[in-house]
Amino acid sequence: MAGIPLYFVDLQDDLDDFGFEDYGPDCDSMRITAFLDIPGQDNLTPLARLEKYAFSDNIFNRQIIARGLLDVFRDFSNNEEDFLTVMEIMVRLSEDAEPTVRTELMEQIPPIAIFLQESRPKFPTAFFEYLMPIVVRYLTDVNNQVRKAGQEALLILLEQDLVAQNDIENKVCPILLDLSAPDSDDEYKVEAVNIICKMASVLSRTTVEHMLLPRFCELCSDGKLFQVRKICAANFGDICNAVGQEATERLLIPKFFELCSDSVWGMRKACAECFMAVSYTTSPEVRRSKLSPLFISLISDTCRWVRQAAFQSLGPFISTFANPSSAGLYIREDGTLSIRPSVQDGNSSSCQPSNNITSVSSSTNATLSSSEQPMEIKPESSTEEMAAEVNTKLSVENLNKDKQEESSDSSSSGEDVSRLSQSDKVAGVVEVTKDSSFPGANSKLPSTEDVFNTFLYWRPPLPDISQDLELLQFKTEKHKDSCSVPCNNCVASSEIKKVLESLQEHLNDPDVQAQVQVLSAALRAAQFDSVGDYETKKMEESSGKLQNKTVSDETSVSDATCSQMEEDAFSSPTSQDNISDLSASSVLKSTSDLLQDLEEQHSGTSEFLKKEQENNPPFEDEKSKLQDIIPQPLLDQYLSMTDPARAQTVDTEIAKHCAYSLPGVALTLGRQNWHCLKDTYETLASDVQWKVRRTLAFSIHELAVILGDQLTAADLVPIFNGFLKDLDEVRIGVLKHLYDFLKLLHAEKRREYLYQLQEFVVTDNSRNWRFRYELAEQLILILELYNPNDVYDYLRHIALTLCSDKVSEVRWISFRLVVAILQKFYANNANALGLNFINELVVRFRHCSKWVGRQAFAFICQAVVEEECMPVDQFVEHLLPSLLSLASDPVPNVRVLLAKALRQTLLEKAYFKSVGNPHLEAAEETILTLQSDRDQDVSFFATIKLKHGNMDNTTIEKQS
């Protein structure tokens, strides 16, 4: 005990009788074992004195002993016999009747166990023989605080891997299973469930699956205590992750369904919060077929809090559908997004992901080739390879030609086409316009994978009404010249009724519902009074003119698109031969003629139909939101998060949650499905809440990596420009990742932002200096994106402006920016620009009327030498004379920095150490002058050669 220090010697008078009665519980900083060495009247040895106070009648004395056990063990660790005696004292102290003593003791168990682990060669079995039984016993202690301390200690020991597997299986788990038994006390059961869930993440999978999983499944169905079920629901994701996919799908998913339909809303809310963790451990099939419908039920829950939690988890849940093989993007270990080059392999329908991952650059515009498929082949993967061989732009004039090409392409697919369902073979011409988000859509025909629309695959088959349409067309043409308008009305009404009757069985399909609404309007219009033969002839002439117009007419294109959509909705799932026989132009003509005949029969009919079309948006917009990566209802719910009604009925910040998870959803869908999210992103970017726009601003650079350079330039750059003019709270998000975003743009587009960088210098609040500090940091990175001339013309002015900032932190980082600009010039052999910039620095800073500017010049020169950003001969010719002239500066702070620059940096370079250097003599003379300076700080730094790494700005600022 001779080595035990005494920290509170001045308090020895208060330690009369060697007790601690006068000390409160706040004396933690005190060396607890110090009292063992205090000489007293009892003449006891330190070990005997320890035992005396460990079993004193004074509770506080026993608490102090329990709190200082770690120091006691360290002090007695050199003697094995004394060490074991202390261990026995600890065991007896653990049986103390006072709960606070037991709690203090249990809090010391983890550090004591770590100490014993470090001293294991001396005491190999001490932990297992003495400490572990105490921890297990305290799990069933009668006092609540003692039990909690025991549980926390157990978790720490498990995390540190200090508990043997044998003790876990034979001592810990049996106790927890007994405490969580159905007939156990409610309080004990709740605590046992909580510790079981927390233990699952630190135990081996075998132990959790065989010993704890069966009991966990029982507790999920506990009908007595909802607190037990709530704990199970809150930790369900951790249990799934601990046991793996097979056990999760076999045992846990059924229990998860029960919890999601629990009568207590808190349970359903907890399930919604952990949904992503549960989905992460399941297979894609289970995720799509079971978990997706379950999640939809939570989103439509009757309780607002459940819906709120579900919408907050919607984006993370969608992200679990991400497949690198289909999206082509990977997340590296460092968190950066990377893209894998397309692997051309025509011999296999699926391929392993390539190990070669290249970083995303500004020229990246890669999409997966059709040969690349997910590792796990889904049922729809075969359809993706060969469906919709349609790849031409739709127009009225070449509709028949497009149909023939589609039929020819489909027949050439051979065996592949035979595997398509009937609904896949229905006319499915996909229109690709100039706004298409697919790369290269304007220059060449898009690939099959780019234009594939799974709407044709997933929707239920529409009824076969081709015979009705042919009959309708035949009767209309037959009676066109011989029958009056009322006769035509009768024929049209009867035939429309037949079509409506055939659609009644498929009203669940939203496309069928839309067609029913249009036909209902047409039926009502057909029942109006006729307007005479004159208007009928006029209608026929206008109808004929309409079909002869070219695609260049904007109105014709719109009408043709509407007609094509109606054709798709009424087409039947016939065989490939029937599609060839059924002329697309005849169907289009019959439908178009019918609608236009009825439209012009009465002056009010056109207005009625126009109103109906406004209430029912074009089908092309609906189709543009369709994809096959995730279940469509999930995407529909996610897109609805921008609906203002959601903010009233679900969560006022639901738009912020939508914006936060949008990059993850975009990564899941891939750039080929960006059209599904484009409108939502634009809506969020114009949201009235600045927090929503701020969230998007902080992640726009990540979204740019996902979309590639073409989509970024088309869709993100306008939004990025809007953020640049937004509030400072939004602009800071753009500014923090300005370099990351600009490097993804083409050089021409990137150069446009040179004019706008100056705007970042101006802020809404001049006190927001961190904004300007961030700008300087980003400009240092941005220098590499521009040529020396652009840097000199635009960025140089910003750097000099920041060097004159009122806040010193901004100035110091700006000086680094100035040095980086000089390095840019000389690294690119732009010596003339570098010389001009040096002359400007000399005029602006060396001859500045304020001493802060002259001090800045000394710092810039020191940094130039440190970074070696310019040739030494250029430095000694253009900067060194001005630097040495600061030795006569009247302000000591300037001379201090000059002394540091010379002594710590300049004279340490090999160039100035060479014998016969003509500039060495001038530098040494300046040093001698500074060593005899009247200011002590100047002479000190000129004399002492300090060890240094980088320049300490904080020290420099203190000098100023």
Secondary structure in CASP SS format (residue, H / E / C, confidence):
PFRMAT SS
TARGET T0000
AUTHOR 0000-0000-0000
METHOD secondary structure of the structure
MODEL  1
M C 1.00
A C 1.00
G C 1.00
I C 1.00
P C 1.00
L C 1.00
Y C 1.00
F C 1.00
V H 1.00
D H 1.00
L H 1.00
Q H 1.00
D H 1.00
D H 1.00
L H 1.00
D H 1.00
D H 1.00
F H 1.00
G C 1.00
F C 1.00
E C 1.00
D C 1.00
Y C 1.00
G C 1.00
P C 1.00
D C 1.00
C C 1.00
D C 1.00
S C 1.00
M C 1.00
R C 1.00
I H 1.00
T H 1.00
A H 1.00
F H 1.00
L H 1.00
D H 1.00
I C 1.00
P C 1.00
G C 1.00
Q C 1.00
D C 1.00
N C 1.00
L C 1.00
T C 1.00
P H 1.00
L H 1.00
A H 1.00
R H 1.00
L H 1.00
E H 1.00
K H 1.00
Y H 1.00
A H 1.00
F C 1.00
S C 1.00
D C 1.00
N C 1.00
I H 1.00
F H 1.00
N H 1.00
R H 1.00
Q H 1.00
I H 1.00
I H 1.00
A H 1.00
R H 1.00
G C 1.00
L H 1.00
L H 1.00
D H 1.00
V H 1.00
F H 1.00
R H 1.00
D H 1.00
F C 1.00
S C 1.00
N C 1.00
N C 1.00
E H 1.00
E H 1.00
D H 1.00
F H 1.00
L H 1.00
T H 1.00
V H 1.00
M H 1.00
E H 1.00
I H 1.00
M H 1.00
V H 1.00
R H 1.00
L H 1.00
S C 1.00
E C 1.00
D C 1.00
A C 1.00
E C 1.00
P H 1.00
T H 1.00
V H 1.00
R H 1.00
T H 1.00
E H 1.00
L H 1.00
M H 1.00
E H 1.00
Q C 1.00
I H 1.00
P H 1.00
P H 1.00
I H 1.00
A H 1.00
I H 1.00
F H 1.00
L H 1.00
Q H 1.00
E H 1.00
S C 1.00
R C 1.00
P C 1.00
K C 1.00
F C 1.00
P C 1.00
T C 1.00
A H 1.00
F H 1.00
F H 1.00
E H 1.00
Y H 1.00
L H 1.00
M H 1.00
P H 1.00
I H 1.00
V H 1.00
V H 1.00
R H 1.00
Y H 1.00
L C 1.00
T C 1.00
D C 1.00
V C 1.00
N C 1.00
N H 1.00
Q H 1.00
V H 1.00
R H 1.00
K H 1.00
A H 1.00
G H 1.00
Q H 1.00
E H 1.00
A H 1.00
L H 1.00
L H 1.00
I H 1.00
L H 1.00
L H 1.00
E H 1.00
Q C 1.00
D C 1.00
L C 1.00
V C 1.00
A C 1.00
Q H 1.00
N H 1.00
D H 1.00
I H 1.00
E H 1.00
N H 1.00
K H 1.00
V H 1.00
C H 1.00
P H 1.00
I H 1.00
L H 1.00
L H 1.00
D H 1.00
L H 1.00
S C 1.00
A C 1.00
P C 1.00
D C 1.00
S C 1.00
D C 1.00
D H 1.00
E H 1.00
Y H 1.00
K H 1.00
V H 1.00
E H 1.00
A H 1.00
V H 1.00
N H 1.00
I H 1.00
I H 1.00
C H 1.00
K H 1.00
M H 1.00
A C 1.00
S C 1.00
V C 1.00
L C 1.00
S C 1.00
R H 1.00
T H 1.00
T H 1.00
V H 1.00
E H 1.00
H H 1.00
M H 1.00
L H 1.00
L H 1.00
P H 1.00
R H 1.00
F H 1.00
C H 1.00
E H 1.00
L H 1.00
C H 1.00
S C 1.00
D C 1.00
G C 1.00
K C 1.00
L C 1.00
F H 1.00
Q H 1.00
V H 1.00
R H 1.00
K H 1.00
I H 1.00
C H 1.00
A H 1.00
A H 1.00
N C 1.00
F H 1.00
G H 1.00
D H 1.00
I H 1.00
C H 1.00
N H 1.00
A H 1.00
V H 1.00
G C 1.00
Q H 1.00
E H 1.00
A H 1.00
T H 1.00
E H 1.00
R H 1.00
L H 1.00
L H 1.00
I H 1.00
P H 1.00
K H 1.00
F H 1.00
F H 1.00
E H 1.00
L H 1.00
C H 1.00
S C 1.00
D C 1.00
S C 1.00
V C 1.00
W H 1.00
G H 1.00
M H 1.00
R H 1.00
K H 1.00
A H 1.00
C H 1.00
A H 1.00
E H 1.00
C C 1.00
F H 1.00
M H 1.00
A H 1.00
V H 1.00
S H 1.00
Y H 1.00
T C 1.00
T C 1.00
S C 1.00
P H 1.00
E H 1.00
V H 1.00
R H 1.00
R H 1.00
S H 1.00
K H 1.00
L H 1.00
S H 1.00
P H 1.00
L H 1.00
F H 1.00
I H 1.00
S H 1.00
L H 1.00
I H 1.00
S C 1.00
D C 1.00
T C 1.00
C C 1.00
R H 1.00
W H 1.00
V H 1.00
R H 1.00
Q H 1.00
A H 1.00
A H 1.00
F H 1.00
Q H 1.00
S H 1.00
L H 1.00
G H 1.00
P H 1.00
F H 1.00
I H 1.00
S H 1.00
T C 1.00
F C 1.00
A C 1.00
N C 1.00
P H 1.00
S H 1.00
S H 1.00
A H 1.00
G C 1.00
L E 1.00
Y E 1.00
I E 1.00
R C 1.00
E C 1.00
D C 1.00
G C 1.00
T C 1.00
L E 1.00
S E 1.00
I E 1.00
R C 1.00
P C 1.00
S C 1.00
V C 1.00
Q C 1.00
D C 1.00
G C 1.00
N C 1.00
S C 1.00
S C 1.00
S C 1.00
C C 1.00
Q C 1.00
P C 1.00
S C 1.00
N C 1.00
N C 1.00
I C 1.00
T E 1.00
S E 1.00
V C 1.00
S C 1.00
S C 1.00
S C 1.00
T C 1.00
N C 1.00
A C 1.00
T C 1.00
L C 1.00
S C 1.00
S C 1.00
S C 1.00
E C 1.00
Q C 1.00
P C 1.00
M C 1.00
E C 1.00
I C 1.00
K C 1.00
P C 1.00
E C 1.00
S H 1.00
S H 1.00
T H 1.00
E H 1.00
E H 1.00
M H 1.00
A C 1.00
A C 1.00
E C 1.00
V C 1.00
N C 1.00
T C 1.00
K C 1.00
L C 1.00
S C 1.00
V C 1.00
E C 1.00
N C 1.00
L H 1.00
N H 1.00
K H 1.00
D H 1.00
K H 1.00
Q H 1.00
E H 1.00
E H 1.00
S H 1.00
S H 1.00
D H 1.00
S H 1.00
S H 1.00
S H 1.00
S C 1.00
G C 1.00
E H 1.00
D H 1.00
V H 1.00
S H 1.00
R C 1.00
L C 1.00
S C 1.00
Q H 1.00
S H 1.00
D H 1.00
K H 1.00
V C 1.00
A C 1.00
G C 1.00
V C 1.00
V C 1.00
E C 1.00
V C 1.00
T C 1.00
K C 1.00
D C 1.00
S C 1.00
S C 1.00
F C 1.00
P C 1.00
G C 1.00
A C 1.00
N C 1.00
S C 1.00
K C 1.00
L C 1.00
P C 1.00
S C 1.00
T H 1.00
E H 1.00
D H 1.00
V H 1.00
F C 1.00
N C 1.00
T C 1.00
F H 1.00
L H 1.00
Y H 1.00
W H 1.00
R C 1.00
P C 1.00
P C 1.00
L C 1.00
P C 1.00
D C 1.00
I C 1.00
S H 1.00
Q H 1.00
D H 1.00
L H 1.00
E H 1.00
L H 1.00
L H 1.00
Q H 1.00
F H 1.00
K H 1.00
T H 1.00
E H 1.00
K H 1.00
H C 1.00
K C 1.00
D C 1.00
S C 1.00
C C 1.00
S C 1.00
V H 1.00
P H 1.00
C H 1.00
N H 1.00
N H 1.00
C H 1.00
V H 1.00
A H 1.00
S H 1.00
S H 1.00
E H 1.00
I H 1.00
K H 1.00
K H 1.00
V H 1.00
L H 1.00
E H 1.00
S H 1.00
L H 1.00
Q H 1.00
E H 1.00
H H 1.00
L C 1.00
N C 1.00
D C 1.00
P H 1.00
D H 1.00
V H 1.00
Q H 1.00
A H 1.00
Q H 1.00
V H 1.00
Q H 1.00
V H 1.00
L H 1.00
S H 1.00
A H 1.00
A H 1.00
L H 1.00
R H 1.00
A H 1.00
A H 1.00
Q C 1.00
F C 1.00
D C 1.00
S C 1.00
V C 1.00
G C 1.00
D H 1.00
Y H 1.00
E H 1.00
T H 1.00
K H 1.00
K H 1.00
M H 1.00
E H 1.00
E H 1.00
S H 1.00
S H 1.00
G H 1.00
K H 1.00
L H 1.00
Q H 1.00
N H 1.00
K C 1.00
T C 1.00
V C 1.00
S C 1.00
D C 1.00
E H 1.00
T H 1.00
S H 1.00
V H 1.00
S H 1.00
D H 1.00
A H 1.00
T H 1.00
C H 1.00
S H 1.00
Q H 1.00
M H 1.00
E H 1.00
E H 1.00
D H 1.00
A H 1.00
F H 1.00
S C 1.00
S C 1.00
P C 1.00
T C 1.00
S C 1.00
Q H 1.00
D H 1.00
N H 1.00
I H 1.00
S H 1.00
D H 1.00
L C 1.00
S C 1.00
A H 1.00
S H 1.00
S H 1.00
V H 1.00
L H 1.00
K H 1.00
S H 1.00
T H 1.00
S H 1.00
D H 1.00
L H 1.00
L H 1.00
Q H 1.00
D H 1.00
L H 1.00
E H 1.00
E C 1.00
Q C 1.00
H C 1.00
S H 1.00
G H 1.00
T H 1.00
S H 1.00
E H 1.00
F H 1.00
L H 1.00
K H 1.00
K H 1.00
E H 1.00
Q H 1.00
E H 1.00
N H 1.00
N C 1.00
P C 1.00
P C 1.00
F H 1.00
E H 1.00
D H 1.00
E H 1.00
K H 1.00
S C 1.00
K C 1.00
L C 1.00
Q C 1.00
D C 1.00
I C 1.00
I C 1.00
P C 1.00
Q H 1.00
P H 1.00
L H 1.00
L H 1.00
D H 1.00
Q H 1.00
Y H 1.00
L H 1.00
S H 1.00
M H 1.00
T H 1.00
D C 1.00
P H 1.00
A H 1.00
R H 1.00
A H 1.00
Q H 1.00
T H 1.00
V C 1.00
D C 1.00
T C 1.00
E C 1.00
I H 1.00
A H 1.00
K H 1.00
H H 1.00
C H 1.00
A H 1.00
Y H 1.00
S H 1.00
L H 1.00
P H 1.00
G H 1.00
V H 1.00
A H 1.00
L H 1.00
T H 1.00
L H 1.00
G C 1.00
R H 1.00
Q H 1.00
N H 1.00
W C 1.00
H H 1.00
C H 1.00
L H 1.00
K H 1.00
D H 1.00
T H 1.00
Y H 1.00
E H 1.00
T H 1.00
L H 1.00
A H 1.00
S C 1.00
D C 1.00
V C 1.00
Q C 1.00
W H 1.00
K H 1.00
V H 1.00
R H 1.00
R H 1.00
T H 1.00
L H 1.00
A H 1.00
F H 1.00
S H 1.00
I H 1.00
H H 1.00
E H 1.00
L H 1.00
A H 1.00
V H 1.00
I H 1.00
L H 1.00
G H 1.00
D H 1.00
Q H 1.00
L H 1.00
T H 1.00
A H 1.00
A H 1.00
D H 1.00
L H 1.00
V H 1.00
P H 1.00
I H 1.00
F H 1.00
N H 1.00
G H 1.00
F H 1.00
L H 1.00
K C 1.00
D C 1.00
L C 1.00
D H 1.00
E H 1.00
V H 1.00
R H 1.00
I H 1.00
G H 1.00
V H 1.00
L H 1.00
K H 1.00
H C 1.00
L H 1.00
Y H 1.00
D H 1.00
F H 1.00
L H 1.00
K C 1.00
L C 1.00
L C 1.00
H C 1.00
A H 1.00
E H 1.00
K H 1.00
R H 1.00
R H 1.00
E H 1.00
Y H 1.00
L H 1.00
Y C 1.00
Q C 1.00
L H 1.00
Q H 1.00
E H 1.00
F H 1.00
V H 1.00
V C 1.00
T C 1.00
D C 1.00
N C 1.00
S C 1.00
R C 1.00
N C 1.00
W H 1.00
R H 1.00
F H 1.00
R H 1.00
Y H 1.00
E H 1.00
L H 1.00
A H 1.00
E H 1.00
Q H 1.00
L H 1.00
I H 1.00
L H 1.00
I H 1.00
L H 1.00
E H 1.00
L H 1.00
Y C 1.00
N C 1.00
P H 1.00
N H 1.00
D H 1.00
V H 1.00
Y H 1.00
D H 1.00
Y H 1.00
L H 1.00
R H 1.00
H H 1.00
I H 1.00
A H 1.00
L H 1.00
T H 1.00
L H 1.00
C H 1.00
S C 1.00
D C 1.00
K C 1.00
V C 1.00
S H 1.00
E H 1.00
V H 1.00
R H 1.00
W H 1.00
I H 1.00
S H 1.00
F H 1.00
R H 1.00
L H 1.00
V H 1.00
V H 1.00
A H 1.00
I H 1.00
L H 1.00
Q H 1.00
K H 1.00
F H 1.00
Y H 1.00
A H 1.00
N C 1.00
N C 1.00
A C 1.00
N H 1.00
A H 1.00
L H 1.00
G H 1.00
L H 1.00
N H 1.00
F H 1.00
I H 1.00
N H 1.00
E H 1.00
L H 1.00
V H 1.00
V H 1.00
R H 1.00
F H 1.00
R H 1.00
H C 1.00
C C 1.00
S C 1.00
K C 1.00
W H 1.00
V H 1.00
G H 1.00
R H 1.00
Q H 1.00
A H 1.00
F H 1.00
A H 1.00
F H 1.00
I H 1.00
C H 1.00
Q H 1.00
A H 1.00
V H 1.00
V H 1.00
E H 1.00
E H 1.00
E C 1.00
C C 1.00
M C 1.00
P C 1.00
V H 1.00
D H 1.00
Q H 1.00
F H 1.00
V H 1.00
E H 1.00
H H 1.00
L C 1.00
L H 1.00
P H 1.00
S H 1.00
L H 1.00
L H 1.00
S H 1.00
L H 1.00
A H 1.00
S H 1.00
D C 1.00
P C 1.00
V C 1.00
P H 1.00
N H 1.00
V H 1.00
R H 1.00
V H 1.00
L H 1.00
L H 1.00
A H 1.00
K H 1.00
A H 1.00
L H 1.00
R H 1.00
Q H 1.00
T H 1.00
L H 1.00
L H 1.00
E H 1.00
K C 1.00
A H 1.00
Y H 1.00
F H 1.00
K H 1.00
S C 1.00
V C 1.00
G C 1.00
N C 1.00
P H 1.00
H H 1.00
L H 1.00
E H 1.00
A H 1.00
A H 1.00
E H 1.00
E H 1.00
T H 1.00
I H 1.00
L H 1.00
T H 1.00
L H 1.00
Q H 1.00
S C 1.00
D C 1.00
R C 1.00
D C 1.00
Q H 1.00
D H 1.00
V H 1.00
S H 1.00
F H 1.00
F H 1.00
A H 1.00
T H 1.00
I C 1.00
K C 1.00
L C 1.00
K C 1.00
H C 1.00
G C 1.00
N C 1.00
M C 1.00
D C 1.00
N H 1.00
T H 1.00
T H 1.00
I H 1.00
E H 1.00
K H 1.00
Q H 1.00
S C 1.00
END
